[in-house]
Amino acid sequence: MSILVLKFGGTSVGSVDLIKSAAQIIKKEYEAGHNVAVVVSAMSGTTNKLIESINLISSCLLYTSDA
């Protein structure tokens, strides 16, 4: 049995329909007898929102820090 690593990027899991499509791909490979490892990135736009939040929090901490 082979090991298959499937990686789905942010836009490929950006909606319910796309997540279902990725799930079908995973299921097909599993049913074909592969050992499947799945790597999923954050949904489309999520990483940018996290970075914006981190930058905002960091700038607030710079002005309120006692250090």
N, CA and C atoms as a LAMMPS dump frame, in Angstrom:
ITEM: TIMESTEP
0
ITEM: NUMBER OF ATOMS
201
ITEM: BOX BOUNDS ff ff ff
-5.0000000000000000e+02 5.0000000000000000e+02
-5.0000000000000000e+02 5.0000000000000000e+02
-5.0000000000000000e+02 5.0000000000000000e+02
ITEM: ATOMS id mol type element x y z
1 1 1 N 0.836 -1.181 0
2 1 2 C 0 0 0
3 1 3 C 0.881 1.244 0
4 2 1 N 0.569 2.181 -0.868
5 2 2 C 1.367 3.399 -0.934
6 2 3 C 0.816 4.468 0.001
7 3 1 N 1.711 5.384 0.384
8 3 2 C 1.301 6.534 1.183
9 3 3 C 1.154 7.712 0.237
10 4 1 N 0.025 8.369 0.315
11 4 2 C -0.258 9.499 -0.558
12 4 3 C -0.513 10.721 0.316
13 5 1 N 0.238 11.784 0.082
14 5 2 C 0.045 13.029 0.823
15 5 3 C -0.718 13.991 -0.079
16 6 1 N -1.868 14.43 0.392
17 6 2 C -2.69 15.375 -0.365
18 6 3 C -2.703 16.702 0.371
19 7 1 N -2.334 17.782 -0.33
20 7 2 C -2.296 19.107 0.283
21 7 3 C -3.318 19.986 -0.419
22 8 1 N -4.174 20.605 0.367
23 8 2 C -5.19 21.488 -0.173
24 8 3 C -4.906 22.899 0.322
25 9 1 N -4.679 23.823 -0.604
26 9 2 C -4.378 25.212 -0.261
27 9 3 C -5.633 25.976 0.108
28 10 1 N -5.436 27.217 0.534
29 10 2 C -6.523 28.047 1.048
30 10 3 C -7.712 28.19 0.12
31 11 1 N -7.463 28.459 -1.165
32 11 2 C -8.594 28.646 -2.076
33 11 3 C -9.31 27.34 -2.395
34 12 1 N -8.618 26.211 -2.238
35 12 2 C -9.27 24.929 -2.536
36 12 3 C -10.184 24.466 -1.407
37 13 1 N -10.182 25.179 -0.282
38 13 2 C -11.117 24.911 0.806
39 13 3 C -11.843 26.201 1.202
40 14 1 N -12.057 27.067 0.227
41 14 2 C -12.626 28.382 0.48
42 14 3 C -14.138 28.438 0.554
43 15 1 N -14.811 27.333 0.31
44 15 2 C -16.273 27.297 0.405
45 15 3 C -16.709 25.875 0.742
46 16 1 N -17.955 25.725 1.099
47 16 2 C -18.482 24.395 1.432
48 16 3 C -18.36 23.46 0.233
49 17 1 N -18.702 23.941 -0.951
50 17 2 C -18.62 23.097 -2.148
51 17 3 C -17.179 22.649 -2.425
52 18 1 N -16.22 23.536 -2.222
53 18 2 C -14.823 23.182 -2.454
54 18 3 C -14.315 22.193 -1.402
55 19 1 N -14.778 22.342 -0.17
56 19 2 C -14.409 21.387 0.878
57 19 3 C -14.979 20.002 0.539
58 20 1 N -16.218 19.971 0.069
59 20 2 C -16.823 18.692 -0.34
60 20 3 C -16.048 18.065 -1.486
61 21 1 N -15.577 18.885 -2.423
62 21 2 C -14.787 18.383 -3.544
63 21 3 C -13.472 17.783 -3.051
64 22 1 N -12.813 18.453 -2.13
65 22 2 C -11.572 17.929 -1.556
66 22 3 C -11.851 16.607 -0.838
67 23 1 N -12.95 16.54 -0.113
68 23 2 C -13.316 15.317 0.599
69 23 3 C -13.537 14.156 -0.369
70 24 1 N -14.132 14.435 -1.511
71 24 2 C -14.354 13.39 -2.517
72 24 3 C -13.023 12.87 -3.061
73 25 1 N -12.075 13.771 -3.271
74 25 2 C -10.746 13.366 -3.747
75 25 3 C -10.078 12.466 -2.712
76 26 1 N -10.15 12.866 -1.46
77 26 2 C -9.556 12.079 -0.37
78 26 3 C -10.203 10.699 -0.299
79 27 1 N -11.531 10.678 -0.353
80 27 2 C -12.269 9.412 -0.285
81 27 3 C -11.885 8.494 -1.442
82 28 1 N -11.791 9.04 -2.647
83 28 2 C -11.447 8.248 -3.829
84 28 3 C -10.08 7.593 -3.663
85 29 1 N -9.109 8.347 -3.197
86 29 2 C -7.763 7.806 -3.028
87 29 3 C -7.72 6.759 -1.911
88 30 1 N -8.458 7.001 -0.829
89 30 2 C -8.525 6.038 0.27
90 30 3 C -9.162 4.732 -0.206
91 31 1 N -10.251 4.856 -0.936
92 31 2 C -10.945 3.658 -1.436
93 31 3 C -10.13 2.916 -2.484
94 32 1 N -9.169 3.616 -3.114
95 32 2 C -8.28 2.966 -4.08
96 32 3 C -7.166 2.191 -3.378
97 33 1 N -7.153 2.259 -2.026
98 33 2 C -6.195 1.47 -1.271
99 33 3 C -4.974 2.226 -0.777
100 34 1 N -4.947 3.532 -0.962
101 34 2 C -3.805 4.325 -0.498
102 34 3 C -3.954 4.67 0.986
103 35 1 N -2.836 4.735 1.68
104 35 2 C -2.797 5.359 2.996
105 35 3 C -2.712 6.851 2.719
106 36 1 N -3.662 7.62 3.199
107 36 2 C -3.756 9.028 2.834
108 36 3 C -3.436 9.917 4.033
109 37 1 N -2.528 10.859 3.811
110 37 2 C -2.244 11.921 4.778
111 37 3 C -2.721 13.225 4.136
112 38 1 N -3.483 14.011 4.887
113 38 2 C -4.069 15.234 4.334
114 38 3 C -3.509 16.446 5.068
115 39 1 N -3.079 17.426 4.291
116 39 2 C -2.594 18.699 4.826
117 39 3 C -3.524 19.778 4.281
118 40 1 N -4.091 20.578 5.19
119 40 2 C -5.04 21.607 4.773
120 40 3 C -4.561 22.966 5.279
121 41 1 N -4.465 23.919 4.37
122 41 2 C -4.126 25.289 4.752
123 41 3 C -5.373 25.987 5.273
124 42 1 N -5.167 27.14 5.873
125 42 2 C -6.301 27.95 6.332
126 42 3 C -7.171 28.316 5.135
127 43 1 N -8.458 28.516 5.402
128 43 2 C -9.384 28.889 4.336
129 43 3 C -8.966 30.217 3.719
130 44 1 N -9.376 30.415 2.5
131 44 2 C -9.025 31.611 1.744
132 44 3 C -9.274 32.889 2.549
133 45 1 N -8.243 33.744 2.648
134 45 2 C -8.36 35.015 3.349
135 45 3 C -8.077 34.956 4.838
136 46 1 N -8.073 33.773 5.421
137 46 2 C -7.898 33.637 6.863
138 46 3 C -6.504 34.071 7.31
139 47 1 N -5.49 33.668 6.586
140 47 2 C -4.12 34.026 6.958
141 47 3 C -3.948 35.537 6.968
142 48 1 N -4.467 36.214 5.96
143 48 2 C -4.361 37.679 5.906
144 48 3 C -5.051 38.329 7.105
145 49 1 N -6.217 37.811 7.485
146 49 2 C -6.932 38.36 8.638
147 49 3 C -6.149 38.137 9.926
148 50 1 N -5.523 36.97 10.06
149 50 2 C -4.706 36.695 11.246
150 50 3 C -3.508 37.644 11.325
151 51 1 N -2.855 37.881 10.2
152 51 2 C -1.707 38.794 10.171
153 51 3 C -2.14 40.209 10.532
154 52 1 N -3.269 40.66 9.989
155 52 2 C -3.788 41.992 10.316
156 52 3 C -4.065 42.102 11.815
157 53 1 N -4.659 41.069 12.391
158 53 2 C -4.967 41.078 13.827
159 53 3 C -3.698 41.123 14.664
160 54 1 N -2.714 40.334 14.273
161 54 2 C -1.439 40.313 14.994
162 54 3 C -0.774 41.688 14.933
163 55 1 N -0.784 42.297 13.755
164 55 2 C -0.184 43.624 13.619
165 55 3 C -0.91 44.65 14.482
166 56 1 N -2.221 44.597 14.522
167 56 2 C -2.999 45.528 15.336
168 56 3 C -2.697 45.343 16.822
169 57 1 N -2.712 44.103 17.272
170 57 2 C -2.425 43.817 18.679
171 57 3 C -0.997 44.238 19.025
172 58 1 N -0.059 43.936 18.14
173 58 2 C 1.341 44.296 18.394
174 58 3 C 1.507 45.806 18.521
175 59 1 N 0.855 46.559 17.653
176 59 2 C 0.994 48.02 17.72
177 59 3 C 0.371 48.558 18.991
178 60 1 N -0.697 47.968 19.468
179 60 2 C -1.319 48.381 20.738
180 60 3 C -0.401 48.077 21.913
181 61 1 N 0.241 46.917 21.87
182 61 2 C 1.137 46.526 22.955
183 61 3 C 2.36 47.425 23.021
184 62 1 N 2.822 47.91 21.867
185 62 2 C 3.983 48.802 21.856
186 62 3 C 3.702 50.09 22.619
187 63 1 N 2.465 50.556 22.538
188 63 2 C 2.113 51.828 23.181
189 63 3 C 1.674 51.669 24.63
190 64 1 N 1.382 50.454 25.054
191 64 2 C 0.897 50.262 26.438
192 64 3 C 1.907 49.513 27.302
193 65 1 N 3.024 49.106 26.715
194 65 2 C 4.007 48.315 27.451
195 65 3 C 4.776 49.178 28.436
196 66 1 N 5.065 48.606 29.596
197 66 2 C 5.872 49.288 30.604
198 66 3 C 7.359 49.064 30.345
199 67 1 N 7.684 48.175 29.438
200 67 2 C 9.084 47.809 29.178
201 67 3 C 9.835 48.908 28.475
